[in-house]
Amino acid sequence: MNNNDLFRKEVHSLKRYVPGKPIEEVKKELGLDEIIKLASNENPLGPSKKAVEAIKDAAENIHIYPDSLATALREDLAKKYNLHPGEILVSNGGEEIIKLIGHTFINPGDEAIMATPTFGLYATSVLHMGGVPIQIPLKNYKHDFKAFIEKVNDRTKLIFVCNPNNPVGNIMTQDEINDLLENIPDHVVVVLDEAYYEYAIKNPEYPNSLEILKKRPNTLIIRTFSKVAGLAGVRTGYTLTSSKIINEMTKVKNVFNVNRLAQAAAGASLQDEEHIHNTVSLNYQSLGLMEKYFEENHLEYIKSNANFIFVNLGIDSKEAFQKLMEKGFIIRPGYLWNMNSWIRISTGTLEQTEKFLHKLDEVLNEK
């Protein structure tokens, strides 16, 4: 047996996900005392204090396996969204949901339509199961739903819509989503990835996906506690969909996929509306500071309804990434999405944002 036969053949076609650089690694690498990470769309306010207290309380029982179905959390979510708990699956972050979607739906040769650039794990989850990702370039920096519709055929199993789209940050509106849904067969499963939902609903044109789900059971809505709730470190996401789909997805998930501390933290964070409000408010203040700087300096950017912003610096993104890192800031360079003069910047505190813009100005004005 040669090495190529040792592994599942689809693994050879997969690309490794490149996460943002860890703060400690950069400090050690560059000999810096302070690093501000604006790369991974994390919450600059941290987690809710209620979530932290819930973790402390739950820590006494970590010798006991967690509830495999996250019953209490699903009941809380069901109450929040006026759904039945059987229409909710809790996961180890949104990433696990995406992987489970591939495992649940994709047979070899099945096709899944998605944008490019978008969140890279959609294509990975499809490729891993022998499926074919149909990647449609953005048009005017948005999902090209006309091209999506044209690509639907009898092999189409899934359509992924990242809304707001990562890395660009903009939304597809209610009218645009309706147009897509009206022009595709009902059996095609539409995945609405709403990882940035709590930020996006500030835009009145953002779609009401729960109303879509009521009319169209072959819809999956992905949301997460990682972003607005500040729980990225304990990994908790969830999907809202039909009980029929939940039943099948539950068969392929890991038994104890969401740990005891994560379930406790997520449940507590649902009760802390003030923390959510403060997070969203700070986010748009930070975005406003960056937009003002970009406009004053004639830099092209995409209007964002997420907790990050995508901007065209007009210089090599690898160079910008390195220079900003040497000045104490980690961002995401656009070459990762084949948009080489762009960078993605997460929102921070107002102090962090102002410091970042000062350092960015230095980079852009270096000769």
Secondary structure, 3 states (H helix, E strand, C coil): CCHHHHCCHHHHHCCCCCCCCCHHHHHHHHCCCCCEECCCCCCCCCCCHHHHHHHHHHHCCCCCCCCCCCHHHHHHHHHHHCCCHHHEEEECHHHHHHHHHHHHHCCCCCEEEEEECCCCHHHHHHHHCCCEEEEEECECCECCHHHHHHHCCCCEEEEEEECCCCCCCCCCCHHHHHHHHHCCCCCCEEEEECCCHHHHCCCCCCCCHHHHHHHCCCEEEEEECCCCCCCCCCCCEEEECCHHHHHHHHHHCCCCCCCHHHHHHHHHHHCCHHHHHHHHHHHHHHHHHHHHHHHHCCCCECCCCCCEEEEECCCCHHHHHHHHHHCCEECEEHHHHCCCCEEEEECCCHHHHHHHHHHHHHHHCCC
